[in-house]
Amino acid sequence: MAKKLKMQGAWLCGSLLMALFFPLVTVQGQSTETAPQGEKTDVAKKAQEVVSVAPAGARFMIPGRTLLLVSMDGTPPAVVDGMDISWEAYNTKLNGAAQAKFFHSKVPENKESELRAEVIEEVILENLLMNEAIKQGIEPEEEAIQKRLDAVELRYRGNEKWEEQRDRTLPKIRAEFVKRSLLALLEKKVRDVSPPSDEQVEKFYENNLTLFTEPVTQSVSVILLGVDPSSHTSVWSKAENEAKSILKKINNGGDFAAIAKLRSTDDSAAQGGDLGYLHQGMLSEEAQDVVDKMDIGTVSDPIRILQGYAIFKLNDRTQARLVSLDQSKKRAHDLYVRATSDRQWDDFQKDVRTAANVTINPILMMPKQEIKAEITKDVVNE
């Protein structure tokens, strides 16, 4: 039940490597949305295909792909310490980030400028960190890189598109693996923390007592009458009435655990509805609010939650307890090292970024502009 009622999140991941394998376009300073010479374009039809107007000085590379830009005047997306970042490198990273955040869905219009800004900062920082790795004489792990390249070759062997693009794409993939290796080794070096003294660990403990405080826990049992969330109102009403009937039996002396075994649809039914000791946040917000206000030994009214109607019983509640330094010395040591490592890496990145001379193309910060019928022909006709 705790797992079912738990507030859940989701994560998505994209593949930058796939963007390297089969790039959408080759950036050569021109937009690929320009129609061939002499082709007659129907303005009304084109207006439906091209959904946005590029900011001044830029062209979108593919109709409808409002994120992917190139500069018409050759201005790069950013200049870092005198070195240009290429539109190809930027758009490849941008495409991967869009897939990771929004999967295959179109990026919401109000998120495009935000995503562009995030990605250009990532590209800038990557370039700066790569330069730092090279300055510090860090060498990539060639053996590991070759194993990864061999795995790529094995995975795509026989793929017609891969065979066609292999000689052109493989160097880009290798460069990406080298970059990842250098960045990982640099981060490992910067994060390295000297063994802390007893005094440092003790000070960390005293400054972070909440990290060593066992939270309030509550021993909870439940009777769940499961209802499919999409069910008709009548089904929910029937479950509510049944839950009220069960509560009446309990209030008249019925055994909660015995009724849970017979009537509950939750996985905990076999244990009489016992969910064990739960920390804050393990129940849904609706259930947690009710349980927090209950006295030990009491039973709640029926509560409508996502999975149906639930009746809770609070069996016990423990109070928050500070664990002494003697009992948590290893945990304090490990947390100190982790926190110090994170701080060293964060400070290093900030220092590198602050010291750099960076110019970002203002095109990347401009919002999408909707096309209007009266100007469509000016945009799509040559």
C-alpha positions as a Markdown table, in Angstrom:
| # | Residue | x | y | z |
|---|---|---|---|---|
| 1 | Met | 0.0 | 0.0 | 0.0 |
| 2 | Ala | 2.8 | 2.4 | 0.9 |
| 3 | Lys | 4.3 | 1.8 | -2.6 |
| 4 | Lys | 0.9 | 2.4 | -4.2 |
| 5 | Leu | 0.2 | 5.6 | -2.3 |
| 6 | Lys | 3.7 | 6.9 | -2.6 |
| 7 | Met | 4.2 | 10.2 | -4.5 |
| 8 | Gln | 6.2 | 9.2 | -7.5 |
| 9 | Gly | 8.3 | 10.9 | -10.1 |
| 10 | Ala | 9.6 | 9.9 | -13.5 |
| 11 | Trp | 12.8 | 10.4 | -15.4 |
| 12 | Leu | 13.5 | 10.4 | -19.1 |
| 13 | Cys | 16.7 | 10.0 | -20.9 |
| 14 | Gly | 17.8 | 11.0 | -24.4 |
| 15 | Ser | 20.6 | 9.8 | -26.7 |
| 16 | Leu | 23.1 | 12.3 | -27.8 |
| 17 | Leu | 25.0 | 9.4 | -29.4 |
| 18 | Met | 22.1 | 8.7 | -31.8 |
| 19 | Ala | 22.2 | 12.3 | -32.8 |
| 20 | Leu | 25.8 | 11.8 | -33.7 |
| 21 | Phe | 25.1 | 8.6 | -35.7 |
| 22 | Phe | 22.4 | 10.0 | -37.8 |
| 23 | Pro | 22.5 | 13.8 | -37.8 |
| 24 | Leu | 19.4 | 15.6 | -38.9 |
| 25 | Val | 21.3 | 18.0 | -41.1 |
| 26 | Thr | 24.8 | 19.1 | -42.0 |
| 27 | Val | 25.4 | 22.7 | -40.9 |
| 28 | Gln | 27.1 | 24.6 | -43.6 |
| 29 | Gly | 26.0 | 28.2 | -42.9 |
| 30 | Gln | 22.7 | 27.8 | -44.7 |
| 31 | Ser | 19.2 | 26.7 | -43.8 |
| 32 | Thr | 17.9 | 23.5 | -45.3 |
| 33 | Glu | 14.3 | 24.9 | -45.4 |
| 34 | Thr | 15.0 | 27.0 | -48.5 |
| 35 | Ala | 13.0 | 25.6 | -51.4 |
| 36 | Pro | 15.0 | 24.5 | -54.6 |
| 37 | Gln | 15.5 | 27.2 | -57.2 |
| 38 | Gly | 12.4 | 27.6 | -59.4 |
| 39 | Glu | 10.1 | 25.5 | -57.3 |
| 40 | Lys | 6.6 | 27.0 | -57.0 |
| 41 | Thr | 5.4 | 27.2 | -53.4 |
| 42 | Asp | 1.8 | 27.3 | -52.4 |
| 43 | Val | 1.8 | 30.0 | -49.7 |
| 44 | Ala | -1.2 | 28.7 | -47.8 |
| 45 | Lys | 0.2 | 25.1 | -47.6 |
| 46 | Lys | 3.6 | 26.4 | -46.7 |
| 47 | Ala | 2.1 | 28.5 | -43.9 |
| 48 | Gln | 0.9 | 25.3 | -42.3 |
| 49 | Glu | 4.2 | 23.6 | -42.5 |
| 50 | Val | 6.4 | 26.5 | -41.3 |
| 51 | Val | 5.1 | 27.3 | -37.9 |
| 52 | Ser | 7.5 | 30.0 | -36.8 |
| 53 | Val | 9.6 | 32.9 | -37.9 |
| 54 | Ala | 13.3 | 32.8 | -37.1 |
| 55 | Pro | 14.6 | 35.7 | -35.0 |
| 56 | Ala | 16.4 | 38.4 | -36.9 |
| 57 | Gly | 19.7 | 37.2 | -38.2 |
| 58 | Ala | 18.9 | 33.4 | -38.0 |
| 59 | Arg | 17.1 | 30.8 | -40.0 |
| 60 | Phe | 15.5 | 27.6 | -38.8 |
| 61 | Met | 17.2 | 24.5 | -40.2 |
| 62 | Ile | 14.1 | 22.4 | -40.7 |
| 63 | Pro | 10.5 | 23.6 | -41.0 |
| 64 | Gly | 8.7 | 23.0 | -37.8 |
| 65 | Arg | 11.9 | 22.3 | -35.8 |
| 66 | Thr | 12.0 | 25.7 | -34.2 |
| 67 | Leu | 14.8 | 24.8 | -31.9 |
| 68 | Leu | 17.5 | 24.1 | -34.5 |
| 69 | Leu | 19.0 | 27.3 | -35.7 |
| 70 | Val | 21.9 | 28.5 | -37.9 |
| 71 | Ser | 23.1 | 32.1 | -38.3 |
| 72 | Met | 22.7 | 33.7 | -41.7 |
| 73 | Asp | 25.6 | 36.1 | -41.1 |
| 74 | Gly | 28.0 | 33.3 | -39.9 |
| 75 | Thr | 27.9 | 34.5 | -36.2 |
| 76 | Pro | 28.5 | 31.4 | -34.0 |
| 77 | Pro | 26.1 | 30.5 | -31.1 |
| 78 | Ala | 28.8 | 31.6 | -28.6 |
| 79 | Val | 32.5 | 32.6 | -28.5 |
| 80 | Val | 34.5 | 31.2 | -25.5 |
| 81 | Asp | 37.9 | 32.7 | -24.8 |
| 82 | Gly | 38.2 | 33.6 | -28.5 |
| 83 | Met | 37.2 | 30.2 | -29.8 |
| 84 | Asp | 33.9 | 29.8 | -31.7 |
| 85 | Ile | 31.4 | 27.1 | -30.8 |
| 86 | Ser | 30.0 | 25.6 | -33.9 |
| 87 | Trp | 26.2 | 25.5 | -34.7 |
| 88 | Glu | 26.6 | 21.8 | -35.4 |
| 89 | Ala | 27.9 | 21.1 | -31.9 |
| 90 | Tyr | 25.3 | 23.3 | -30.3 |
| 91 | Asn | 22.3 | 21.9 | -32.3 |
| 92 | Thr | 23.5 | 18.3 | -31.7 |
| 93 | Lys | 23.5 | 19.0 | -27.9 |
| 94 | Leu | 20.2 | 20.8 | -28.2 |
| 95 | Asn | 18.5 | 18.0 | -30.0 |
| 96 | Gly | 19.7 | 15.5 | -27.4 |
| 97 | Ala | 18.5 | 17.7 | -24.6 |
| 98 | Ala | 15.1 | 18.2 | -26.2 |
| 99 | Gln | 14.6 | 14.4 | -26.5 |
| 100 | Ala | 15.8 | 13.9 | -22.9 |
| 101 | Lys | 13.4 | 16.5 | -21.5 |
| 102 | Phe | 10.4 | 16.1 | -23.7 |
| 103 | Phe | 11.0 | 12.6 | -25.3 |
| 104 | His | 9.6 | 12.7 | -28.8 |
| 105 | Ser | 7.0 | 15.4 | -28.1 |
| 106 | Lys | 7.4 | 18.9 | -29.5 |
| 107 | Val | 9.1 | 21.3 | -27.1 |
| 108 | Pro | 6.4 | 23.6 | -25.6 |
| 109 | Glu | 6.7 | 27.1 | -27.1 |
| 110 | Asn | 7.2 | 28.8 | -23.7 |
| 111 | Lys | 10.1 | 26.4 | -23.0 |
| 112 | Glu | 12.1 | 26.9 | -26.2 |
| 113 | Ser | 14.1 | 30.0 | -25.1 |
| 114 | Glu | 14.7 | 28.4 | -21.7 |
| 115 | Leu | 16.0 | 25.2 | -23.2 |
| 116 | Arg | 18.3 | 27.1 | -25.6 |
| 117 | Ala | 19.7 | 29.1 | -22.8 |
| 118 | Glu | 20.3 | 26.0 | -20.6 |
| 119 | Val | 22.0 | 24.1 | -23.5 |
| 120 | Ile | 24.3 | 26.9 | -24.5 |
| 121 | Glu | 25.5 | 27.2 | -20.9 |
| 122 | Glu | 26.2 | 23.4 | -20.8 |
| 123 | Val | 28.1 | 23.6 | -24.1 |
| 124 | Ile | 30.1 | 26.6 | -22.8 |
| 125 | Leu | 31.0 | 24.9 | -19.6 |
| 126 | Glu | 31.9 | 21.6 | -21.3 |
| 127 | Asn | 34.4 | 23.5 | -23.6 |
| 128 | Leu | 35.9 | 25.3 | -20.6 |
| 129 | Leu | 36.3 | 22.1 | -18.6 |
| 130 | Met | 37.8 | 20.3 | -21.6 |
| 131 | Asn | 40.4 | 23.1 | -21.8 |
| 132 | Glu | 41.1 | 22.7 | -18.1 |
| 133 | Ala | 41.6 | 19.0 | -18.5 |
| 134 | Ile | 44.1 | 19.5 | -21.3 |
| 135 | Lys | 45.9 | 22.2 | -19.3 |
| 136 | Gln | 46.2 | 19.8 | -16.4 |
| 137 | Gly | 47.7 | 17.1 | -18.7 |
| 138 | Ile | 44.9 | 14.7 | -18.2 |
| 139 | Glu | 44.9 | 11.9 | -20.8 |
| 140 | Pro | 41.8 | 10.0 | -21.9 |
| 141 | Glu | 41.4 | 6.3 | -21.1 |
| 142 | Glu | 42.1 | 4.9 | -24.5 |
| 143 | Glu | 41.5 | 1.3 | -23.6 |
| 144 | Ala | 38.0 | 2.0 | -22.3 |
| 145 | Ile | 37.3 | 4.3 | -25.3 |
| 146 | Gln | 38.2 | 1.5 | -27.7 |
| 147 | Lys | 35.9 | -0.9 | -26.0 |
| 148 | Arg | 33.0 | 1.5 | -26.3 |
| 149 | Leu | 33.8 | 2.0 | -30.0 |
| 150 | Asp | 34.0 | -1.7 | -30.6 |
| 151 | Ala | 30.6 | -2.0 | -28.9 |
| 152 | Val | 29.1 | 0.6 | -31.2 |
| 153 | Glu | 30.5 | -1.2 | -34.3 |
| 154 | Leu | 29.1 | -4.5 | -33.1 |
| 155 | Arg | 25.7 | -3.0 | -32.4 |
| 156 | Tyr | 25.3 | -1.3 | -35.8 |
| 157 | Arg | 27.1 | -3.8 | -37.9 |
| 158 | Gly | 24.9 | -4.6 | -41.0 |
| 159 | Asn | 22.9 | -1.5 | -40.6 |
| 160 | Glu | 22.8 | 0.1 | -44.1 |
| 161 | Lys | 22.6 | 3.7 | -42.9 |
| 162 | Trp | 25.5 | 3.0 | -40.5 |
| 163 | Glu | 27.7 | 1.5 | -43.2 |
| 164 | Glu | 27.0 | 4.5 | -45.4 |
| 165 | Gln | 27.9 | 7.0 | -42.7 |
| 166 | Arg | 30.5 | 5.0 | -40.7 |
| 167 | Asp | 33.7 | 6.7 | -41.9 |
| 168 | Arg | 32.2 | 10.1 | -41.4 |
| 169 | Thr | 30.4 | 9.4 | -38.1 |
| 170 | Leu | 33.0 | 7.2 | -36.3 |
| 171 | Pro | 35.5 | 10.1 | -35.7 |
| 172 | Lys | 32.7 | 12.2 | -34.2 |
| 173 | Ile | 31.7 | 9.3 | -31.9 |
| 174 | Arg | 35.3 | 8.8 | -30.9 |
| 175 | Ala | 35.6 | 12.5 | -30.1 |
| 176 | Glu | 32.5 | 12.4 | -28.0 |
| 177 | Phe | 33.9 | 9.4 | -26.0 |
| 178 | Val | 37.3 | 11.2 | -25.6 |
| 179 | Lys | 35.4 | 14.3 | -24.3 |
| 180 | Arg | 33.4 | 12.2 | -21.8 |
| 181 | Ser | 36.6 | 10.4 | -20.6 |
| 182 | Leu | 38.5 | 13.7 | -20.1 |
| 183 | Leu | 35.5 | 15.4 | -18.3 |
| 184 | Ala | 35.0 | 12.3 | -16.0 |
| 185 | Leu | 38.7 | 12.2 | -15.1 |
| 186 | Leu | 38.8 | 15.9 | -14.4 |
| 187 | Glu | 35.8 | 15.7 | -12.2 |
| 188 | Lys | 37.3 | 12.8 | -10.3 |
| 189 | Lys | 40.5 | 14.7 | -9.7 |
| 190 | Val | 38.7 | 17.9 | -8.6 |
| 191 | Arg | 36.4 | 15.9 | -6.3 |
| 192 | Asp | 39.2 | 14.1 | -4.5 |
| 193 | Val | 38.9 | 14.9 | -0.8 |
| 194 | Ser | 41.7 | 14.6 | 1.8 |
| 195 | Pro | 40.8 | 12.3 | 4.7 |
| 196 | Pro | 39.0 | 14.5 | 7.3 |
| 197 | Ser | 40.2 | 14.9 | 10.9 |
| 198 | Asp | 38.1 | 14.0 | 13.8 |
| 199 | Glu | 37.6 | 17.7 | 14.5 |
| 200 | Gln | 36.3 | 18.3 | 11.0 |
| 201 | Val | 33.8 | 15.4 | 11.2 |
| 202 | Glu | 32.6 | 16.6 | 14.6 |
| 203 | Lys | 32.1 | 20.1 | 13.4 |
| 204 | Phe | 30.2 | 18.8 | 10.3 |
| 205 | Tyr | 28.0 | 16.8 | 12.7 |
| 206 | Glu | 27.2 | 19.7 | 14.9 |
| 207 | Asn | 26.4 | 22.0 | 11.9 |
| 208 | Asn | 24.1 | 19.4 | 10.3 |
| 209 | Leu | 22.1 | 17.8 | 13.2 |
| 210 | Thr | 19.1 | 17.3 | 11.0 |
| 211 | Leu | 21.0 | 14.8 | 8.9 |
| 212 | Phe | 21.5 | 12.7 | 12.0 |
| 213 | Thr | 18.0 | 12.9 | 13.4 |
| 214 | Glu | 15.7 | 9.9 | 12.9 |
| 215 | Pro | 12.4 | 11.2 | 11.7 |
| 216 | Val | 8.9 | 10.6 | 13.1 |
| 217 | Thr | 7.6 | 7.3 | 11.9 |
| 218 | Gln | 4.0 | 5.9 | 12.2 |
| 219 | Ser | 2.9 | 2.3 | 12.3 |
| 220 | Val | -0.2 | 2.2 | 10.1 |
| 221 | Ser | -2.7 | -0.4 | 8.9 |
| 222 | Val | -5.2 | 0.0 | 6.1 |
| 223 | Ile | -8.4 | -1.4 | 4.6 |
| 224 | Leu | -8.6 | -0.5 | 0.9 |
| 225 | Leu | -11.6 | -0.9 | -1.3 |
| 226 | Gly | -10.0 | -0.6 | -4.7 |
| 227 | Val | -11.7 | 1.3 | -7.5 |
| 228 | Asp | -10.3 | 1.9 | -10.9 |
| 229 | Pro | -9.7 | 5.7 | -11.2 |
| 230 | Ser | -11.6 | 5.9 | -14.5 |
| 231 | Ser | -14.7 | 4.2 | -13.0 |
| 232 | His | -18.2 | 5.7 | -13.2 |
| 233 | Thr | -19.4 | 7.8 | -10.3 |
| 234 | Ser | -21.8 | 5.0 | -9.3 |
| 235 | Val | -18.9 | 2.6 | -8.7 |
| 236 | Trp | -17.2 | 5.2 | -6.4 |
| 237 | Ser | -20.4 | 5.8 | -4.5 |
| 238 | Lys | -20.8 | 2.0 | -4.0 |
| 239 | Ala | -17.3 | 1.8 | -2.6 |
| 240 | Glu | -17.8 | 4.7 | -0.3 |
| 241 | Asn | -21.0 | 3.2 | 1.1 |
| 242 | Glu | -19.3 | -0.1 | 1.6 |
| 243 | Ala | -16.4 | 1.7 | 3.4 |
| 244 | Lys | -18.9 | 3.4 | 5.7 |
| 245 | Ser | -20.5 | 0.0 | 6.5 |
| 246 | Ile | -17.1 | -1.5 | 7.3 |
| 247 | Leu | -16.2 | 1.5 | 9.6 |
| 248 | Lys | -19.5 | 1.0 | 11.4 |
| 249 | Lys | -18.6 | -2.6 | 12.1 |
| 250 | Ile | -15.2 | -1.6 | 13.4 |
| 251 | Asn | -16.7 | 1.0 | 15.7 |
| 252 | Asn | -19.1 | -1.6 | 17.0 |
| 253 | Gly | -16.2 | -3.8 | 18.1 |
| 254 | Gly | -15.1 | -5.5 | 14.8 |
| 255 | Asp | -11.5 | -6.6 | 14.5 |
| 256 | Phe | -9.7 | -4.3 | 12.1 |
| 257 | Ala | -7.1 | -6.9 | 11.0 |
| 258 | Ala | -9.6 | -9.6 | 10.5 |
| 259 | Ile | -11.8 | -7.4 | 8.3 |
| 260 | Ala | -8.7 | -6.3 | 6.4 |
| 261 | Lys | -7.9 | -9.9 | 5.6 |
| 262 | Leu | -11.4 | -10.5 | 4.3 |
| 263 | Arg | -12.3 | -7.2 | 2.5 |
| 264 | Ser | -9.1 | -5.2 | 1.7 |
| 265 | Thr | -7.8 | -5.3 | -1.9 |
| 266 | Asp | -4.4 | -4.0 | -0.9 |
| 267 | Asp | -1.3 | -6.2 | -0.9 |
| 268 | Ser | -1.1 | -5.8 | 2.9 |
| 269 | Ala | -4.4 | -7.7 | 3.4 |
| 270 | Ala | -2.7 | -10.9 | 4.2 |
| 271 | Gln | -0.9 | -9.1 | 7.1 |
| 272 | Gly | -4.2 | -7.7 | 8.4 |
| 273 | Gly | -3.6 | -4.4 | 6.6 |
| 274 | Asp | -0.3 | -3.8 | 8.4 |
| 275 | Leu | 1.9 | -1.4 | 6.4 |
| 276 | Gly | 4.6 | -1.3 | 9.0 |
| 277 | Tyr | 6.4 | 1.9 | 10.1 |
| 278 | Leu | 6.2 | 4.6 | 7.5 |
| 279 | His | 8.2 | 7.9 | 7.2 |
| 280 | Gln | 6.7 | 11.2 | 6.1 |
| 281 | Gly | 5.9 | 11.2 | 2.4 |
| 282 | Met | 5.5 | 7.4 | 2.0 |
| 283 | Leu | 1.7 | 7.9 | 1.8 |
| 284 | Ser | -0.2 | 10.1 | -0.6 |
| 285 | Glu | -0.8 | 13.7 | 0.5 |
| 286 | Glu | -4.5 | 13.0 | 1.2 |
| 287 | Ala | -3.7 | 10.0 | 3.4 |
| 288 | Gln | -0.7 | 11.6 | 5.1 |
| 289 | Asp | -2.8 | 14.6 | 6.2 |
| 290 | Val | -5.3 | 12.4 | 7.8 |
| 291 | Val | -2.9 | 10.0 | 9.5 |
| 292 | Asp | -0.8 | 12.9 | 10.9 |
| 293 | Lys | -3.8 | 14.2 | 12.9 |
| 294 | Met | -4.8 | 10.8 | 14.3 |
| 295 | Asp | -4.2 | 9.6 | 17.8 |
| 296 | Ile | -2.7 | 6.2 | 18.5 |
| 297 | Gly | -5.3 | 3.4 | 18.4 |
| 298 | Thr | -7.9 | 5.4 | 16.4 |
| 299 | Val | -9.4 | 4.6 | 13.1 |
| 300 | Ser | -10.1 | 7.2 | 10.3 |
| 301 | Asp | -13.2 | 7.9 | 8.4 |
| 302 | Pro | -13.2 | 6.5 | 4.8 |
| 303 | Ile | -10.8 | 8.6 | 2.6 |
| 304 | Arg | -11.0 | 8.8 | -1.1 |
| 305 | Ile | -7.6 | 8.3 | -2.7 |
| 306 | Leu | -6.4 | 7.5 | -6.2 |
| 307 | Gln | -6.8 | 3.7 | -5.7 |
| 308 | Gly | -10.2 | 3.8 | -4.1 |
| 309 | Tyr | -11.6 | 4.3 | -0.5 |
| 310 | Ala | -9.3 | 3.6 | 2.4 |
| 311 | Ile | -9.7 | 3.3 | 6.1 |
| 312 | Phe | -6.6 | 3.8 | 8.2 |
| 313 | Lys | -5.7 | 2.7 | 11.7 |
| 314 | Leu | -2.8 | 4.3 | 13.6 |
| 315 | Asn | -1.0 | 1.7 | 15.7 |
| 316 | Asp | 2.0 | 3.6 | 17.0 |
| 317 | Arg | 4.0 | 6.7 | 16.4 |
| 318 | Thr | 7.7 | 7.2 | 17.2 |
| 319 | Gln | 9.2 | 10.7 | 17.9 |
| 320 | Ala | 12.2 | 12.2 | 16.2 |
| 321 | Arg | 15.5 | 11.2 | 17.8 |
| 322 | Leu | 19.0 | 12.7 | 17.4 |
| 323 | Val | 21.6 | 9.9 | 16.9 |
| 324 | Ser | 24.8 | 10.6 | 18.8 |
| 325 | Leu | 28.1 | 11.3 | 17.1 |
| 326 | Asp | 29.5 | 8.1 | 18.6 |
| 327 | Gln | 26.7 | 6.1 | 17.0 |
| 328 | Ser | 26.9 | 7.8 | 13.6 |
| 329 | Lys | 30.6 | 8.5 | 13.2 |
| 330 | Lys | 31.0 | 6.6 | 9.9 |
| 331 | Arg | 27.9 | 8.2 | 8.5 |
| 332 | Ala | 29.2 | 11.7 | 9.5 |
| 333 | His | 32.5 | 10.9 | 7.9 |
| 334 | Asp | 31.0 | 9.7 | 4.7 |
| 335 | Leu | 28.5 | 12.7 | 4.5 |
| 336 | Tyr | 31.4 | 15.1 | 5.1 |
| 337 | Val | 33.4 | 13.6 | 2.3 |
| 338 | Arg | 30.4 | 13.7 | -0.1 |
| 339 | Ala | 29.5 | 17.3 | 0.8 |
| 340 | Thr | 33.1 | 18.5 | 0.5 |
| 341 | Ser | 33.5 | 16.7 | -2.8 |
| 342 | Asp | 30.3 | 18.3 | -4.2 |
| 343 | Arg | 31.4 | 21.8 | -3.0 |
| 344 | Gln | 34.8 | 21.4 | -4.5 |
| 345 | Trp | 33.3 | 20.5 | -7.9 |
| 346 | Asp | 30.7 | 23.2 | -7.8 |
| 347 | Asp | 33.2 | 25.8 | -6.8 |
| 348 | Phe | 35.6 | 24.7 | -9.5 |
| 349 | Gln | 33.0 | 25.0 | -12.2 |
| 350 | Lys | 31.8 | 28.4 | -11.0 |
| 351 | Asp | 35.4 | 29.7 | -11.0 |
| 352 | Val | 36.1 | 28.4 | -14.5 |
| 353 | Arg | 32.9 | 29.9 | -15.8 |
| 354 | Thr | 33.5 | 33.2 | -14.1 |
| 355 | Ala | 37.0 | 33.6 | -15.3 |
| 356 | Ala | 36.1 | 32.9 | -18.9 |
| 357 | Asn | 35.5 | 35.5 | -21.6 |
| 358 | Val | 32.2 | 34.5 | -23.1 |
| 359 | Thr | 29.9 | 36.0 | -25.7 |
| 360 | Ile | 26.5 | 34.4 | -26.3 |
| 361 | Asn | 24.6 | 35.0 | -29.5 |
| 362 | Pro | 21.4 | 36.9 | -28.6 |
| 363 | Ile | 19.5 | 34.9 | -31.2 |
| 364 | Leu | 19.4 | 32.0 | -28.6 |
| 365 | Met | 17.5 | 34.1 | -26.1 |
| 366 | Met | 14.8 | 35.3 | -28.4 |
| 367 | Pro | 11.3 | 33.8 | -28.1 |
| 368 | Lys | 9.5 | 32.0 | -30.9 |
| 369 | Gln | 7.5 | 34.3 | -33.2 |
| 370 | Glu | 4.3 | 33.0 | -34.7 |
| 371 | Ile | 3.9 | 33.3 | -38.4 |
| 372 | Lys | 1.0 | 35.5 | -39.7 |
| 373 | Ala | -0.8 | 34.9 | -42.9 |
| 374 | Glu | -0.1 | 38.3 | -44.3 |
| 375 | Ile | 3.7 | 37.9 | -44.0 |
| 376 | Thr | 3.9 | 34.2 | -44.9 |
| 377 | Lys | 4.8 | 34.9 | -48.5 |
| 378 | Asp | 7.7 | 37.2 | -47.4 |
| 379 | Val | 9.1 | 34.3 | -45.3 |
| 380 | Val | 8.7 | 31.3 | -47.6 |
| 381 | Asn | 9.0 | 32.8 | -51.1 |
| 382 | Glu | 12.4 | 33.4 | -52.7 |
